[in-house]
Amino acid sequence: MRRRCAPHVLPAPASGCSGIKLSATRSCDSWFFFFFPPPFEVESQEQSGGGGGGPTARVVSAGGCSLFSSTLSRSFVARRDFSLQPFPFAMAGAIIENMSTKKLVIVGVILLLFQAFAFMVGGLIAPSPTTAVHYLATKCVDTVKQRQETKWFMPWGPNQCDKIRTFDEAMAKKIEANNIVFAVHIPLPNKEMSSWFQFMLVILQFDIAFRMHNQIKDGALVTIDVSLAYRDDTISKWTEMAHSFEQRKLSCNFTTTKTSENEGRHYECDLLPFMEVGSVAHKYYLLNIRLPINERKNINVGIGEIKDIRLVSIHQNGGFTKVWFAMKTFLTPSILIIMIWYWRRITLMSRPPVLLEKVILALGISMTFINIPVEWFSIGFNWTWMLLFGDIRQGIFYSMLLSFWIIFCGEHLMDQTERNRLSVYWKQVGPIVFGSFCLFIFDMCERGVQLKNPFYSIWASEVGTELAMAFIIVAGICACLYFLFLCFMVFQVFRNISGKRTSLPAMSKARRLHYEGLIFRFKFLMLVTLTCAAMTVIFFIISQVNGGHWHWGEHTVQVNSAFFTGIYGMWNLYVFAIMFLYAPSHKRYGDEQSSGQCITAALSSFLWGVRV
């Protein structure tokens, strides 16, 4: 008696077989469809004779593939004690699975050469990333009590102000403290600022002398009346850019004993954040600083005897900016092209994209987003929001990178859990999202407000300091939780791989070599990821403890510049390699193996753990 099940014929995936039939010398039982869902055509028949053998499954060549057979005992089928999950590498048929070791080594060498080039560009071509310029404020005298319009006090030049050298001179001339203006011109004489400098950060430091009758009180606050102006030539009038009343908390120590013999010695005071401008669109800047005194309102009382005000202006070097823009301009089309190529290969497949493929695409999009050189427009436009925009782009990329690591490990756990959904990873991805949100709020509270008031600092007040610390601590806790989750998942992956290796000897030689190669390449990719993260941390530490450059023969290596360009290039190469190696391969694994090993990706899920 022969009866035929309803046929379901579809192309066999990724194996080189155009169609596969499964023939069983057994009735068409429902469990057979459970283990062999479409796209297979199933034939069945009753054995009329003896033989007593269990049900057999036979793969018959339909597209030039060789024969393969396996006998399954009834008791084995009844127990179903083998893994029904596919082999852990969810992206079967990816380039990394079909690339030979020789080609993989060649790709690795090419990427290493590009990585070395990225470090060399920063170390040998680019100058130091930033330059710090020190300024000593000039003491100008404002003799007018009330003024209808703002007067700007220049420390030097043809229209320079009336100056005094010391406060003793002011007391001799009976000049009140409220009539003294500290003037600072940025940059120094005979120099110009440039839009290539990108940003300007100004740090404030007070020179305060110790007096027995005028000591610094605990928790003393300095109230500052500060104005910022700009112009683009030496003859135009100054245009006000910002004006604000700010407070800064003094943190000073007197290292010797507080006695009359030590009067006149200076306190050691911490540097204070003063100003940050996200765009250097003008050639000249002028700062006028006043320290108003009002004893009745307790303004600037108990702050000691201020002798001088020193400023440190920090801006990005124009030469480094040009190198940085060039790298972005080169890397943007590189990542964009590989991303389009990658997704085109995904869409050409008959199945819908899996979660890991979507996450890799999102990682490529975030890398492209951070690469797009919109900074070119800041050369011609006064875009003060570029620093905030850059922070947002970096936050999106690093959040996506951390999420990719979690999902990458989860998709290779080799357990019975269905993980092709983002909701499965909410415990791991949740801390990433929440921590990134906290850092975003912190950045908006700092640089978001600085778009209107460049003198604002969230650290200037106790409430702002506590709020900022709260955001940072919460983000740190989320980072620790993420790190623990990631380490645990990596441990699980390596443990499960080690356990599955015990089944490899039961396979044929070609099949065993194939899966051993997959396991090796997964471990290799994990090690590359850890190496990239370790290089980021190690090189950052080196750039902080080193003086900023090394002397190598006649050449000077800029360590800080090499850190920025090298690490930036490294993560671009990392994303490039991920999208290239995990794109679907146009090769068929069976084409490179002996004729006796033509096995489809769907059958590999069934045959994993079965003696072949």
ABEGO torsion letter per residue (X at the ends): XBBBBBBBBBBBBGAGBABBBBBBBBBBBAAAAAABBOBBBBBBBBBABBGGBBBBBBBBBAAGBBBBBBBBBAAAAAAGABBABBBABABBGBAAAABBAAAAAAAAAAAAAAAAAAAAAAAAABBBABBBBBBBBBBBBBABABBABBBBBBABEAABBBBBABAAAAAAAGBBAAABBBBBBOBBBGBBBBAAAGBBBBBBBBBBBBBAABBBBBGBBBBBBBBBBBBABAABBBBBABBBBBBBBBBBBBABBBBAAABGBBBBBBBBBABBBABBABABBBBBBBBBBBAAAGBGBGAEBBABBBBBBBBBBAAAAAAAAAAAAAAAAAAAAAAAAAAAAAAABABBBBAAAAAAAAAAAAAAAAABBAAAAAAABBBAAAAAAAAAAAAAAAAAAAAAAAAAAAAAAGBABBAABAAAAAAAAAAAAAAAAAAAAAAAAAAAAAAABAABBAAABAAAAAAAAAAAAAAAAAAAAAAAAAAAAAAAAAAAAAAAAAAAAABBAAAAAAAAAAAAAAAAAAAAAAAAAAAAAAAAAAAAABAGBBBBEABBBBAAAAAAAAAAAAAAAAAAAAAAAABBBABBAAAABBAAABBBAAAAAAABGBBX
